[in-house]
Amino acid sequence: MKSSSGPNSLWEIDAPHFNVGIVVRDGVVKHSAPITAYMLNWKISRVQTYCDSMGWTLTEISQSKS
């Protein structure tokens, strides 16, 4: 996981049974697929900890400049 989570960024969660994107704004999950909707309003650090505990991969895909 990269340490940056700027104003708006797209992150990918890769799990054995699904692959989804989450939108993070100011370090907090703001949009998610239904399968990970429970992560809404989580800080990205909490998402990383959870993904690690589940054996999933969390990767930052892109970050906006504004």
N, CA, C and O atoms as CSV, one atom per row, in Angstrom:
chain,resi,resn,atom,element,x,y,z
A,1,MET,N,N,0.849,-1.184,0.000
A,1,MET,CA,C,0.000,0.000,0.000
A,1,MET,C,C,0.883,1.232,0.000
A,1,MET,O,O,1.856,1.303,0.751
A,2,LYS,N,N,0.556,2.184,-0.823
A,2,LYS,CA,C,1.226,3.468,-0.782
A,2,LYS,C,C,0.700,4.262,0.395
A,2,LYS,O,O,-0.428,4.048,0.838
A,3,SER,N,N,1.509,5.177,0.903
A,3,SER,CA,C,1.081,5.945,2.064
A,3,SER,C,C,0.189,7.123,1.693
A,3,SER,O,O,-0.521,7.655,2.546
A,4,SER,N,N,0.221,7.532,0.435
A,4,SER,CA,C,-0.610,8.667,0.041
A,4,SER,C,C,-2.053,8.239,-0.144
A,4,SER,O,O,-2.330,7.144,-0.632
A,5,SER,N,N,-2.957,9.102,0.245
A,5,SER,CA,C,-4.365,8.824,0.002
A,5,SER,C,C,-5.091,10.110,-0.342
A,5,SER,O,O,-6.305,10.200,-0.161
A,6,GLY,N,N,-4.362,11.116,-0.839
A,6,GLY,CA,C,-4.831,12.420,-1.280
A,6,GLY,C,C,-6.311,12.691,-1.286
A,6,GLY,O,O,-7.091,11.911,-0.739
A,7,PRO,N,N,-6.709,13.789,-1.899
A,7,PRO,CA,C,-8.107,14.204,-1.897
A,7,PRO,C,C,-9.054,13.157,-2.477
A,7,PRO,O,O,-10.074,12.855,-1.857
A,8,ASN,N,N,-8.753,12.604,-3.630
A,8,ASN,CA,C,-9.574,11.561,-4.256
A,8,ASN,C,C,-8.647,10.524,-4.856
A,8,ASN,O,O,-7.744,10.859,-5.624
A,9,SER,N,N,-8.863,9.287,-4.514
A,9,SER,CA,C,-8.040,8.232,-5.095
A,9,SER,C,C,-8.861,6.963,-5.275
A,9,SER,O,O,-9.818,6.705,-4.545
A,10,LEU,N,N,-8.458,6.182,-6.268
A,10,LEU,CA,C,-9.107,4.907,-6.552
A,10,LEU,C,C,-8.186,3.793,-6.090
A,10,LEU,O,O,-7.005,3.760,-6.435
A,11,TRP,N,N,-8.738,2.886,-5.309
A,11,TRP,CA,C,-7.994,1.749,-4.776
A,11,TRP,C,C,-8.649,0.465,-5.246
A,11,TRP,O,O,-9.864,0.412,-5.436
A,12,GLU,N,N,-7.848,-0.564,-5.431
A,12,GLU,CA,C,-8.335,-1.879,-5.833
A,12,GLU,C,C,-8.148,-2.856,-4.680
A,12,GLU,O,O,-7.088,-2.901,-4.056
A,13,ILE,N,N,-9.184,-3.633,-4.408
A,13,ILE,CA,C,-9.097,-4.745,-3.465
A,13,ILE,C,C,-9.190,-6.025,-4.277
A,13,ILE,O,O,-10.173,-6.266,-4.978
A,14,ASP,N,N,-8.149,-6.842,-4.169
A,14,ASP,CA,C,-8.090,-8.106,-4.898
A,14,ASP,C,C,-8.178,-9.241,-3.884
A,14,ASP,O,O,-7.272,-9.444,-3.075
A,15,ALA,N,N,-9.281,-9.972,-3.945
A,15,ALA,CA,C,-9.533,-11.105,-3.061
A,15,ALA,C,C,-9.731,-12.350,-3.921
A,15,ALA,O,O,-9.977,-12.229,-5.121
A,16,PRO,N,N,-9.631,-13.532,-3.340
A,16,PRO,CA,C,-9.792,-14.749,-4.140
A,16,PRO,C,C,-11.144,-14.856,-4.850
A,16,PRO,O,O,-11.221,-15.422,-5.940
A,17,HIS,N,N,-12.203,-14.323,-4.250
A,17,HIS,CA,C,-13.539,-14.486,-4.823
A,17,HIS,C,C,-14.146,-13.195,-5.367
A,17,HIS,O,O,-15.291,-13.198,-5.821
A,18,PHE,N,N,-13.398,-12.091,-5.329
A,18,PHE,CA,C,-13.873,-10.843,-5.937
A,18,PHE,C,C,-12.720,-9.878,-6.137
A,18,PHE,O,O,-11.644,-10.030,-5.557
A,19,ASN,N,N,-12.972,-8.879,-6.973
A,19,ASN,CA,C,-12.037,-7.792,-7.233
A,19,ASN,C,C,-12.872,-6.542,-7.370
A,19,ASN,O,O,-13.735,-6.467,-8.245
A,20,VAL,N,N,-12.631,-5.551,-6.514
A,20,VAL,CA,C,-13.444,-4.333,-6.536
A,20,VAL,C,C,-12.574,-3.096,-6.404
A,20,VAL,O,O,-11.410,-3.163,-6.009
A,21,GLY,N,N,-13.171,-1.976,-6.744
A,21,GLY,CA,C,-12.546,-0.686,-6.523
A,21,GLY,C,C,-13.288,0.063,-5.434
A,21,GLY,O,O,-14.500,-0.082,-5.271
A,22,ILE,N,N,-12.538,0.870,-4.691
A,22,ILE,CA,C,-13.145,1.773,-3.717
A,22,ILE,C,C,-12.610,3.169,-3.987
A,22,ILE,O,O,-11.457,3.334,-4.386
A,23,VAL,N,N,-13.442,4.165,-3.773
A,23,VAL,CA,C,-13.030,5.550,-3.937
A,23,VAL,C,C,-12.778,6.126,-2.547
A,23,VAL,O,O,-13.630,6.068,-1.661
A,24,VAL,N,N,-11.581,6.681,-2.389
A,24,VAL,CA,C,-11.154,7.238,-1.105
A,24,VAL,C,C,-11.004,8.742,-1.256
A,24,VAL,O,O,-10.357,9.218,-2.189
A,25,ARG,N,N,-11.594,9.480,-0.348
A,25,ARG,CA,C,-11.481,10.938,-0.334
A,25,ARG,C,C,-10.938,11.352,1.025
A,25,ARG,O,O,-11.501,11.008,2.064
A,26,ASP,N,N,-9.843,12.092,1.005
A,26,ASP,CA,C,-9.198,12.559,2.238
A,26,ASP,C,C,-8.937,11.416,3.212
A,26,ASP,O,O,-9.092,11.569,4.424
A,27,GLY,N,N,-8.535,10.261,2.662
A,27,GLY,CA,C,-8.163,9.131,3.493
A,27,GLY,C,C,-9.311,8.280,4.001
A,27,GLY,O,O,-9.101,7.389,4.825
A,28,VAL,N,N,-10.543,8.543,3.515
A,28,VAL,CA,C,-11.732,7.827,3.993
A,28,VAL,C,C,-12.496,7.248,2.801
A,28,VAL,O,O,-12.666,7.921,1.785
A,29,VAL,N,N,-12.955,6.005,2.924
A,29,VAL,CA,C,-13.723,5.356,1.850
A,29,VAL,C,C,-15.070,6.063,1.695
A,29,VAL,O,O,-15.836,6.181,2.651
A,30,LYS,N,N,-15.344,6.530,0.476
A,30,LYS,CA,C,-16.587,7.257,0.189
A,30,LYS,C,C,-17.504,6.520,-0.767
A,30,LYS,O,O,-18.716,6.731,-0.731
A,31,HIS,N,N,-16.962,5.659,-1.624
A,31,HIS,CA,C,-17.770,4.880,-2.560
A,31,HIS,C,C,-17.195,3.472,-2.630
A,31,HIS,O,O,-15.982,3.268,-2.571
A,32,SER,N,N,-18.100,2.511,-2.759
A,32,SER,CA,C,-17.680,1.118,-2.767
A,32,SER,C,C,-18.718,0.264,-3.486
A,32,SER,O,O,-19.888,0.635,-3.587
A,33,ALA,N,N,-18.271,-0.878,-3.980
A,33,ALA,CA,C,-19.204,-1.872,-4.520
A,33,ALA,C,C,-20.016,-2.455,-3.367
A,33,ALA,O,O,-19.571,-2.410,-2.219
A,34,PRO,N,N,-21.191,-2.998,-3.649
A,34,PRO,CA,C,-22.022,-3.559,-2.585
A,34,PRO,C,C,-21.316,-4.601,-1.710
A,34,PRO,O,O,-21.579,-4.677,-0.510
A,35,ILE,N,N,-20.420,-5.405,-2.301
A,35,ILE,CA,C,-19.769,-6.457,-1.528
A,35,ILE,C,C,-18.842,-5.903,-0.439
A,35,ILE,O,O,-18.553,-6.593,0.538
A,36,THR,N,N,-18.382,-4.673,-0.603
A,36,THR,CA,C,-17.524,-4.049,0.408
A,36,THR,C,C,-18.152,-2.778,0.994
A,36,THR,O,O,-17.449,-1.913,1.517
A,37,ALA,N,N,-19.465,-2.678,0.901
A,37,ALA,CA,C,-20.163,-1.483,1.406
A,37,ALA,C,C,-19.945,-1.263,2.899
A,37,ALA,O,O,-20.042,-0.134,3.380
A,38,TYR,N,N,-19.651,-2.331,3.634
A,38,TYR,CA,C,-19.401,-2.176,5.071
A,38,TYR,C,C,-18.147,-1.345,5.344
A,38,TYR,O,O,-17.935,-0.904,6.473
A,39,MET,N,N,-17.323,-1.130,4.331
A,39,MET,CA,C,-16.109,-0.326,4.493
A,39,MET,C,C,-16.350,1.169,4.325
A,39,MET,O,O,-15.442,1.968,4.552
A,40,LEU,N,N,-17.559,1.558,3.932
A,40,LEU,CA,C,-17.852,2.985,3.783
A,40,LEU,C,C,-17.547,3.713,5.090
A,40,LEU,O,O,-17.911,3.257,6.173
A,41,ASN,N,N,-16.882,4.838,4.965
A,41,ASN,CA,C,-16.458,5.700,6.080
A,41,ASN,C,C,-15.297,5.135,6.897
A,41,ASN,O,O,-14.938,5.701,7.929
A,42,TRP,N,N,-14.707,4.025,6.444
A,42,TRP,CA,C,-13.487,3.530,7.085
A,42,TRP,C,C,-12.299,4.346,6.598
A,42,TRP,O,O,-12.283,4.787,5.449
A,43,LYS,N,N,-11.304,4.554,7.456
A,43,LYS,CA,C,-10.039,5.141,7.030
A,43,LYS,C,C,-9.288,4.088,6.227
A,43,LYS,O,O,-9.435,2.888,6.460
A,44,ILE,N,N,-8.475,4.557,5.272
A,44,ILE,CA,C,-7.746,3.630,4.409
A,44,ILE,C,C,-6.811,2.744,5.227
A,44,ILE,O,O,-6.547,1.609,4.831
A,45,SER,N,N,-6.314,3.225,6.335
A,45,SER,CA,C,-5.451,2.398,7.184
A,45,SER,C,C,-6.228,1.210,7.764
A,45,SER,O,O,-5.679,0.118,7.911
A,46,ARG,N,N,-7.487,1.426,8.087
A,46,ARG,CA,C,-8.321,0.329,8.585
A,46,ARG,C,C,-8.606,-0.677,7.477
A,46,ARG,O,O,-8.613,-1.885,7.714
A,47,VAL,N,N,-8.843,-0.173,6.264
A,47,VAL,CA,C,-9.058,-1.062,5.116
A,47,VAL,C,C,-7.814,-1.919,4.901
A,47,VAL,O,O,-7.920,-3.125,4.677
A,48,GLN,N,N,-6.628,-1.296,4.968
A,48,GLN,CA,C,-5.381,-2.035,4.779
A,48,GLN,C,C,-5.216,-3.132,5.829
A,48,GLN,O,O,-4.857,-4.261,5.498
A,49,THR,N,N,-5.477,-2.802,7.087
A,49,THR,CA,C,-5.371,-3.779,8.168
A,49,THR,C,C,-6.330,-4.940,7.949
A,49,THR,O,O,-5.964,-6.102,8.126
A,50,TYR,N,N,-7.561,-4.615,7.563
A,50,TYR,CA,C,-8.567,-5.646,7.318
A,50,TYR,C,C,-8.163,-6.531,6.132
A,50,TYR,O,O,-8.236,-7.758,6.208
A,51,CYS,N,N,-7.739,-5.895,5.045
A,51,CYS,CA,C,-7.325,-6.654,3.865
A,51,CYS,C,C,-6.154,-7.576,4.203
A,51,CYS,O,O,-6.135,-8.730,3.777
A,52,ASP,N,N,-5.190,-7.082,4.955
A,52,ASP,CA,C,-4.057,-7.912,5.373
A,52,ASP,C,C,-4.533,-9.126,6.165
A,52,ASP,O,O,-4.054,-10.240,5.956
A,53,SER,N,N,-5.478,-8.900,7.074
A,53,SER,CA,C,-5.964,-9.996,7.919
A,53,SER,C,C,-6.724,-11.053,7.117
A,53,SER,O,O,-6.785,-12.218,7.509
A,54,MET,N,N,-7.302,-10.631,5.989
A,54,MET,CA,C,-8.063,-11.543,5.141
A,54,MET,C,C,-7.203,-12.178,4.036
A,54,MET,O,O,-7.662,-13.067,3.319
A,55,GLY,N,N,-5.966,-11.718,3.909
A,55,GLY,CA,C,-5.100,-12.215,2.842
A,55,GLY,C,C,-5.384,-11.579,1.499
A,55,GLY,O,O,-5.028,-12.132,0.458
A,56,TRP,N,N,-6.029,-10.409,1.514
A,56,TRP,CA,C,-6.362,-9.685,0.294
A,56,TRP,C,C,-5.275,-8.659,0.001
A,56,TRP,O,O,-4.496,-8.293,0.881
A,57,THR,N,N,-5.233,-8.199,-1.253
A,57,THR,CA,C,-4.279,-7.177,-1.668
A,57,THR,C,C,-5.004,-5.847,-1.869
A,57,THR,O,O,-6.057,-5.798,-2.504
A,58,LEU,N,N,-4.437,-4.775,-1.330
A,58,LEU,CA,C,-4.969,-3.421,-1.513
A,58,LEU,C,C,-3.930,-2.612,-2.253
A,58,LEU,O,O,-2.780,-2.522,-1.825
A,59,THR,N,N,-4.339,-2.016,-3.378
A,59,THR,CA,C,-3.422,-1.264,-4.223
A,59,THR,C,C,-4.053,0.056,-4.643
A,59,THR,O,O,-5.214,0.095,-5.049
A,60,GLU,N,N,-3.285,1.132,-4.546
A,60,GLU,CA,C,-3.772,2.420,-5.054
A,60,GLU,C,C,-3.592,2.428,-6.567
A,60,GLU,O,O,-2.497,2.187,-7.074
A,61,ILE,N,N,-4.690,2.710,-7.288
A,61,ILE,CA,C,-4.688,2.696,-8.745
A,61,ILE,C,C,-4.392,4.082,-9.310
A,61,ILE,O,O,-3.555,4.228,-10.200
A,62,SER,N,N,-5.084,5.102,-8.790
A,62,SER,CA,C,-4.874,6.462,-9.274
A,62,SER,C,C,-5.258,7.466,-8.199
A,62,SER,O,O,-6.003,7.168,-7.265
A,63,GLN,N,N,-4.722,8.661,-8.367
A,63,GLN,CA,C,-5.005,9.743,-7.427
A,63,GLN,C,C,-5.240,11.015,-8.213
A,63,GLN,O,O,-4.482,11.336,-9.128
A,64,SER,N,N,-6.307,11.751,-7.854
A,64,SER,CA,C,-6.570,13.019,-8.532
A,64,SER,C,C,-5.673,14.096,-7.933
A,64,SER,O,O,-5.157,13.957,-6.824
A,65,LYS,N,N,-5.505,15.158,-8.687
A,65,LYS,CA,C,-4.650,16.248,-8.222
A,65,LYS,C,C,-5.429,17.330,-7.509
A,65,LYS,O,O,-4.832,18.243,-6.938
A,66,SER,N,N,-6.756,17.247,-7.529
A,66,SER,CA,C,-7.555,18.296,-6.877
A,66,SER,C,C,-8.336,17.735,-5.713
A,66,SER,O,O,-9.064,18.469,-5.046
